[in-house]
Amino acid sequence: MTGSGLSNLNAFCYPVSNFWGGNAECDHRCHDEVDITLCFEDTAVLYSICAVFWLLAALKFLCGDRGKPAIPRNWLNIAKIALVCVPFIAALCDLIYTATKDTSQEAHFHYTSPIILMLSMALVAWVIFHERRTGLRSSGLMFVFWLAMVVYGSFKLRTLTLIAEDDNGVKDKFRFTTFVLQFTTYIVEFFLVFIPEPRAFRVRAEEADRKQCPEEDCTFLSGITWWWLNWLIWKGFRKPLEYSDLTDLNQEDKSGVVSPKF
């Protein structure tokens, strides 16, 4: 990165911190380790996560749905959407808080970052709604997004903690409080991803008499690691498998569905 480019980025972050290479408020820090600056976390890291999420969400929309019955409204889906409102409202409060202060004392990213986060949370709510309508019970996109946000929040919390230690307390209590609310929501949302959505009513009725494949109820992480198959592997390890030990195929894996595609 050129010197002028870095200077422009530092001006974008002033007076909170440099973009890279030390926090403006913490030049007296006695820590030996080199930390990621607060501005870098709230711009380069956060914007990259949101940009990738927007791109993947757009591709998801363009690729269409999976043609499965819609999942009925349930407590899990409602809780996911309701929790998304927490970081959205917190970001809105940050934006209003920044607008009411002296603009000469506020970094530019204090205006842009809340707006980016609000747009992302609005898109998250739409994706959750869209995936319920298309019958997706466990989302890989949401797993990756919330994991990235938890990692981002962990680094930011560490930076804020180090700054507070050097300053003998939290200077900006308002933004620290809103961030803690957001970070807590990221963690809760991440763990909710591990709970699959309930099955559609029509699917329940059609498959009442069949021996259901565990893959249909597995989460995204269980699916990509084949963890859902452990029960069959363990049973085959203890004794020879019999036909009665096997489950039915998923509907989309049956020959009647697969053959017409060739």
C-alpha positions as CSV (number, residue, x, y, z in Angstrom):
1,M,0.0,0.0,0.0
2,T,1.4,3.4,-1.0
3,G,2.1,6.1,1.6
4,S,-0.6,8.4,0.3
5,G,-3.2,5.6,0.3
6,L,-2.3,4.7,3.9
7,S,-2.6,8.4,4.8
8,N,-6.0,8.6,3.3
9,L,-7.1,5.5,5.3
10,N,-5.6,6.9,8.5
11,A,-7.6,10.1,7.9
12,F,-10.7,8.0,7.4
13,C,-10.0,6.5,10.9
14,Y,-8.9,9.6,12.7
15,P,-9.1,10.3,15.7
16,V,-10.1,6.8,16.9
17,S,-7.1,4.9,15.5
18,N,-4.8,4.5,12.6
19,F,-6.0,2.1,9.9
20,W,-3.0,-0.1,10.5
21,G,-0.1,0.1,12.9
22,G,-1.3,1.3,16.3
23,N,-4.3,2.9,17.9
24,A,-4.2,6.7,18.2
25,E,-5.7,6.5,21.7
26,C,-3.2,3.9,22.9
27,D,0.2,5.0,21.7
28,H,1.3,4.7,25.4
29,R,0.3,1.0,25.4
30,C,2.8,-1.2,27.2
31,H,1.8,-4.4,25.4
32,D,4.5,-5.9,23.2
33,E,2.2,-7.7,20.8
34,V,1.0,-5.9,17.6
35,D,-2.8,-5.7,17.6
36,I,-5.2,-5.2,14.8
37,T,-6.5,-1.6,15.1
38,L,-10.1,-0.8,15.9
39,C,-10.6,1.0,12.6
40,F,-9.2,-2.0,10.6
41,E,-11.6,-4.3,12.4
42,D,-14.6,-2.0,11.8
43,T,-13.8,-1.4,8.2
44,A,-11.7,-3.9,6.3
45,V,-12.8,-6.9,8.3
46,L,-16.4,-6.0,8.8
47,Y,-16.9,-4.7,5.2
48,S,-15.2,-7.9,3.7
49,I,-17.5,-10.1,5.7
50,C,-20.6,-8.2,4.6
51,A,-19.5,-7.9,1.0
52,V,-19.0,-11.7,0.7
53,F,-22.4,-12.3,2.4
54,W,-24.1,-9.9,0.0
55,L,-22.5,-11.7,-3.0
56,L,-23.5,-15.2,-1.7
57,A,-27.0,-14.0,-0.9
58,A,-27.4,-12.6,-4.4
59,L,-26.1,-15.9,-5.9
60,K,-28.6,-17.8,-3.7
61,F,-31.4,-15.6,-5.0
62,L,-30.4,-16.0,-8.7
63,C,-30.0,-19.8,-8.4
64,G,-33.6,-20.1,-7.3
65,D,-35.2,-22.3,-4.6
66,R,-34.9,-26.0,-4.1
67,G,-38.6,-26.7,-4.8
68,K,-39.3,-28.1,-1.3
69,P,-42.5,-27.3,0.7
70,A,-42.3,-24.2,2.8
71,I,-41.5,-24.7,6.4
72,P,-44.3,-23.5,8.8
73,R,-43.7,-20.5,11.0
74,N,-42.1,-21.7,14.3
75,W,-40.4,-20.4,17.4
76,L,-36.9,-21.0,16.0
77,N,-37.5,-19.0,12.8
78,I,-39.2,-16.2,14.7
79,A,-36.4,-16.1,17.3
80,K,-33.7,-15.9,14.5
81,I,-35.5,-12.9,12.9
82,A,-36.2,-11.2,16.2
83,L,-32.6,-11.5,17.3
84,V,-31.4,-9.9,14.0
85,C,-33.2,-6.8,15.2
86,V,-30.8,-6.4,18.1
87,P,-27.7,-5.6,16.1
88,F,-29.8,-3.6,13.6
89,I,-31.2,-1.4,16.4
90,A,-27.8,-1.1,18.1
91,A,-26.2,0.0,14.8
92,L,-29.0,2.6,14.3
93,C,-28.4,3.9,17.9
94,D,-24.6,4.1,17.1
95,L,-25.4,6.1,13.9
96,I,-27.7,8.5,15.8
97,Y,-25.2,8.8,18.6
98,T,-22.5,9.8,16.1
99,A,-24.7,12.3,14.4
100,T,-25.4,14.1,17.6
101,K,-21.8,14.6,18.5
102,D,-19.2,17.0,17.2
103,T,-18.3,15.9,13.7
104,S,-14.7,17.1,14.0
105,Q,-14.2,14.6,16.8
106,E,-15.8,11.6,15.1
107,A,-14.1,9.2,12.7
108,H,-15.7,8.7,9.3
109,F,-16.1,5.0,9.8
110,H,-18.4,5.7,12.7
111,Y,-20.9,6.8,10.1
112,T,-20.3,4.2,7.4
113,S,-19.9,1.0,9.6
114,P,-23.3,1.2,11.3
115,I,-25.0,1.7,7.9
116,I,-23.2,-1.3,6.4
117,L,-24.1,-3.4,9.4
118,M,-27.8,-2.3,9.3
119,L,-28.0,-3.2,5.6
120,S,-26.4,-6.6,6.3
121,M,-28.8,-7.3,9.1
122,A,-31.8,-6.4,6.9
123,L,-30.5,-8.8,4.3
124,V,-29.9,-11.5,7.0
125,A,-33.6,-11.2,8.0
126,W,-34.6,-11.6,4.3
127,V,-32.4,-14.6,3.8
128,I,-33.8,-16.3,6.9
129,F,-37.4,-15.6,5.6
130,H,-36.5,-16.8,2.1
131,E,-34.9,-20.0,3.3
132,R,-38.0,-20.9,5.3
133,R,-40.2,-20.3,2.3
134,T,-38.0,-22.6,0.1
135,G,-37.9,-25.4,2.7
136,L,-34.2,-25.1,3.7
137,R,-33.9,-26.5,7.2
138,S,-30.3,-25.7,7.8
139,S,-28.4,-22.9,6.2
140,G,-24.7,-23.1,5.1
141,L,-24.8,-19.4,4.3
142,M,-25.9,-18.4,7.8
143,F,-23.4,-20.8,9.4
144,V,-20.5,-19.1,7.5
145,F,-21.8,-15.6,8.1
146,W,-22.4,-15.9,11.9
147,L,-19.1,-17.8,12.3
148,A,-17.3,-14.9,10.6
149,M,-19.2,-12.3,12.7
150,V,-18.3,-14.2,15.9
151,V,-14.6,-14.2,14.9
152,Y,-14.7,-10.5,14.0
153,G,-16.5,-9.7,17.3
154,S,-13.9,-11.8,19.3
155,F,-11.0,-9.8,17.9
156,K,-12.8,-6.5,18.4
157,L,-13.7,-7.4,22.0
158,R,-10.0,-8.1,22.7
159,T,-9.0,-4.8,21.2
160,L,-11.5,-2.9,23.3
161,T,-10.4,-4.8,26.4
162,L,-6.8,-3.9,25.9
163,I,-7.7,-0.2,25.3
164,A,-9.8,-0.2,28.4
165,E,-7.0,-1.7,30.4
166,D,-4.5,1.0,29.3
167,D,-7.1,3.8,29.8
168,N,-8.1,2.4,33.3
169,G,-11.7,2.0,32.1
170,V,-14.0,2.2,29.1
171,K,-14.0,5.7,27.6
172,D,-16.9,5.3,25.1
173,K,-19.4,3.4,27.3
174,F,-22.2,3.9,24.8
175,R,-20.5,2.2,21.8
176,F,-19.0,-0.5,24.1
177,T,-22.5,-1.3,25.3
178,T,-24.0,-1.5,21.8
179,F,-21.1,-3.7,20.6
180,V,-21.6,-6.1,23.5
181,L,-25.3,-6.4,22.6
182,Q,-24.3,-7.1,19.0
183,F,-21.6,-9.6,19.9
184,T,-23.9,-11.5,22.2
185,T,-26.5,-11.7,19.4
186,Y,-23.8,-13.1,17.0
187,I,-23.0,-15.9,19.4
188,V,-26.6,-16.8,20.0
189,E,-27.4,-16.8,16.3
190,F,-24.4,-18.9,15.6
191,F,-25.6,-21.6,18.1
192,L,-29.1,-21.4,16.7
193,V,-27.7,-22.5,13.3
194,F,-27.0,-25.9,14.8
195,I,-30.8,-26.5,15.4
196,P,-32.5,-27.6,12.2
197,E,-35.9,-26.1,11.2
198,P,-38.9,-28.3,11.7
199,R,-40.2,-30.2,8.7
200,A,-43.0,-29.0,6.5
201,F,-46.5,-30.3,7.3
202,R,-47.0,-31.9,3.9
203,V,-43.6,-33.7,4.1
204,R,-44.6,-35.1,7.6
205,A,-47.8,-36.5,6.2
206,E,-46.3,-38.0,3.1
207,E,-43.4,-39.7,5.0
208,A,-45.2,-40.9,8.1
209,D,-44.8,-44.6,7.1
210,R,-41.3,-44.5,5.8
211,K,-38.0,-45.1,7.7
212,Q,-36.6,-41.6,7.5
213,C,-33.0,-41.0,6.6
214,P,-31.1,-39.1,9.3
215,E,-29.6,-36.8,6.7
216,E,-33.0,-35.1,6.4
217,D,-32.7,-33.8,9.9
218,C,-29.0,-33.0,10.0
219,T,-27.6,-29.5,10.2
220,F,-25.2,-27.9,7.6
221,L,-22.1,-28.8,9.6
222,S,-23.3,-32.4,10.2
223,G,-24.0,-32.7,6.5
224,I,-20.6,-31.6,5.2
225,T,-18.8,-33.7,7.8
226,W,-21.1,-36.7,7.4
227,W,-21.6,-36.8,11.1
228,W,-25.2,-37.9,10.6
229,L,-23.9,-41.3,9.3
230,N,-22.0,-42.2,12.4
231,W,-24.8,-44.2,13.8
232,L,-24.8,-46.6,10.8
233,I,-21.0,-46.9,10.8
234,W,-21.0,-47.7,14.5
235,K,-23.7,-50.3,14.1
236,G,-21.8,-51.9,11.2
237,F,-18.7,-52.0,13.3
238,R,-20.5,-53.9,16.1
239,K,-22.4,-56.4,13.8
240,P,-23.0,-57.1,10.1
241,L,-25.5,-54.8,8.7
242,E,-28.9,-56.1,7.5
243,Y,-31.4,-54.7,5.1
244,S,-33.7,-53.7,8.0
245,D,-30.9,-51.5,9.3
246,L,-31.0,-49.2,6.3
247,T,-33.2,-46.2,5.9
248,D,-35.1,-45.0,2.9
249,L,-33.4,-42.6,0.4
250,N,-34.1,-38.9,0.5
251,Q,-36.9,-38.0,-1.9
252,E,-34.5,-35.9,-4.0
253,D,-32.1,-38.9,-4.3
254,K,-34.6,-41.4,-5.5
255,S,-34.4,-42.7,-9.1
256,G,-37.8,-41.2,-10.0
257,V,-36.4,-37.8,-9.3
258,V,-32.9,-38.2,-10.5
259,S,-33.5,-40.1,-13.7
260,P,-35.5,-37.4,-15.5
261,K,-32.6,-35.0,-15.0
262,F,-30.3,-37.1,-17.3
